[in-house]
Amino acid sequence: MIVDLSQLPEKVRHTLDEMYKLDWEIKRAKAIQEEKCLAKFWHANRPRSSDGIGEQTMCVHPFVDAAWRRARGPDVWADKDFREWFLRNSPESRVRATGTKTMVGYQRPRTLVKKY
Protein backbone atom coordinates (compact mmCIF):
# COMPACT_ATOMS: atom_id res chain seq x y z
CA MET A 1 0.00 0.00 0.00
CA ILE A 2 1.41 3.37 -1.03
CA VAL A 3 0.40 6.45 0.93
CA ASP A 4 0.95 9.92 -0.49
CA LEU A 5 2.33 12.09 2.30
CA SER A 6 3.09 15.09 0.10
CA GLN A 7 -0.27 16.70 0.93
CA LEU A 8 0.52 16.75 4.67
CA PRO A 9 2.28 19.70 6.30
CA GLU A 10 6.05 19.37 6.60
CA LYS A 11 5.96 19.26 10.40
CA VAL A 12 3.53 16.31 10.34
CA ARG A 13 5.65 14.49 7.75
CA HIS A 14 8.76 15.03 9.87
CA THR A 15 6.95 13.75 12.99
CA LEU A 16 5.72 10.64 11.14
CA ASP A 17 9.23 9.99 9.87
CA GLU A 18 10.69 10.25 13.38
CA MET A 19 8.00 7.93 14.76
CA TYR A 20 8.72 5.37 12.05
CA LYS A 21 12.48 5.51 12.70
CA LEU A 22 11.96 5.19 16.46
CA ASP A 23 9.60 2.22 15.98
CA TRP A 24 12.15 0.54 13.69
CA GLU A 25 14.96 1.08 16.22
CA ILE A 26 12.82 -0.38 19.02
CA LYS A 27 12.02 -3.45 16.92
CA ARG A 28 15.68 -3.83 15.99
CA ALA A 29 16.81 -3.68 19.63
CA LYS A 30 14.12 -6.18 20.62
CA ALA A 31 15.22 -8.54 17.82
CA ILE A 32 18.85 -8.39 18.99
CA GLN A 33 17.76 -9.19 22.56
CA GLU A 34 15.57 -12.08 21.39
CA GLU A 35 18.43 -13.48 19.27
CA LYS A 36 20.59 -13.61 22.40
CA CYS A 37 17.82 -15.53 24.19
CA LEU A 38 17.56 -17.90 21.23
CA ALA A 39 21.32 -18.44 21.34
CA LYS A 40 21.07 -19.47 25.00
CA PHE A 41 18.22 -21.83 24.18
CA TRP A 42 20.01 -23.52 21.26
CA HIS A 43 23.19 -23.83 23.31
CA ALA A 44 21.31 -25.68 26.06
CA ASN A 45 19.07 -27.70 23.68
CA ARG A 46 21.11 -28.78 20.70
CA PRO A 47 18.90 -29.76 17.75
CA ARG A 48 19.37 -33.10 16.02
CA SER A 49 20.16 -33.39 12.35
CA SER A 50 17.24 -34.54 10.22
CA ASP A 51 17.59 -37.38 7.73
CA GLY A 52 17.42 -35.97 4.22
CA ILE A 53 17.55 -32.34 5.40
CA GLY A 54 20.85 -32.12 7.25
CA GLU A 55 21.94 -30.14 10.25
CA GLN A 56 20.65 -26.79 11.39
CA THR A 57 23.49 -24.29 11.19
CA MET A 58 21.85 -20.98 12.14
CA CYS A 59 18.77 -19.47 13.72
CA VAL A 60 17.86 -15.98 12.50
CA HIS A 61 15.19 -13.74 14.03
CA PRO A 62 12.35 -12.93 11.57
CA PHE A 63 13.02 -9.18 11.86
CA VAL A 64 16.69 -9.69 10.92
CA ASP A 65 15.68 -12.01 8.09
CA ALA A 66 13.20 -9.47 6.70
CA ALA A 67 15.75 -6.65 6.94
CA TRP A 68 18.41 -8.61 5.04
CA ARG A 69 15.90 -9.80 2.41
CA ARG A 70 14.80 -6.19 1.91
CA ALA A 71 18.41 -5.01 1.60
CA ARG A 72 19.97 -7.83 -0.45
CA GLY A 73 17.08 -9.57 -2.20
CA PRO A 74 14.89 -12.61 -1.53
CA ASP A 75 17.63 -15.22 -2.09
CA VAL A 76 20.16 -13.65 0.28
CA TRP A 77 20.51 -16.84 2.39
CA ALA A 78 21.33 -18.95 -0.67
CA ASP A 79 24.72 -17.21 -0.93
CA LYS A 80 27.29 -19.28 0.98
CA ASP A 81 29.73 -16.37 1.33
CA PHE A 82 27.02 -14.17 2.83
CA ARG A 83 26.03 -16.89 5.34
CA GLU A 84 29.69 -17.31 6.39
CA TRP A 85 30.06 -13.53 6.75
CA PHE A 86 26.81 -13.32 8.74
CA LEU A 87 27.86 -16.08 11.15
CA ARG A 88 31.29 -14.49 11.58
CA ASN A 89 29.73 -11.11 12.47
CA SER A 90 26.73 -12.49 14.36
CA PRO A 91 27.94 -15.55 16.28
CA GLU A 92 24.80 -15.68 18.43
CA SER A 93 22.94 -16.95 15.34
CA ARG A 94 25.16 -20.03 15.03
CA VAL A 95 23.56 -23.35 16.01
CA ARG A 96 25.58 -26.51 16.51
CA ALA A 97 23.50 -29.59 15.76
CA THR A 98 24.21 -33.08 17.03
CA GLY A 99 23.98 -36.36 15.15
CA THR A 100 20.79 -38.10 14.08
CA LYS A 101 21.03 -41.07 16.41
CA THR A 102 22.32 -41.61 19.91
CA MET A 103 24.91 -44.35 20.01
CA VAL A 104 24.72 -46.56 23.10
CA GLY A 105 27.43 -49.01 24.04
CA TYR A 106 29.97 -47.83 21.50
CA GLN A 107 33.59 -48.44 22.47
CA ARG A 108 36.67 -47.41 20.62
CA PRO A 109 38.54 -50.34 19.15
CA ARG A 110 41.64 -51.10 21.17
CA THR A 111 44.96 -50.69 19.51
CA LEU A 112 47.66 -53.13 20.38
CA VAL A 113 50.86 -51.64 21.61
CA LYS A 114 53.91 -53.86 21.82
CA LYS A 115 56.62 -52.88 24.17
CA TYR A 116 60.09 -54.28 23.49
Secondary structure by P-SEA (a helix, b strand, c coil): cccccccccaaaaaaaaaaaaaaaaaaaaaaaaaaaaaaaaaaabbbbbccccccccccccaaaaaaaaaaccccccccaaaaaaaaaaccccbbbbbcccccccccccbbbbbcc
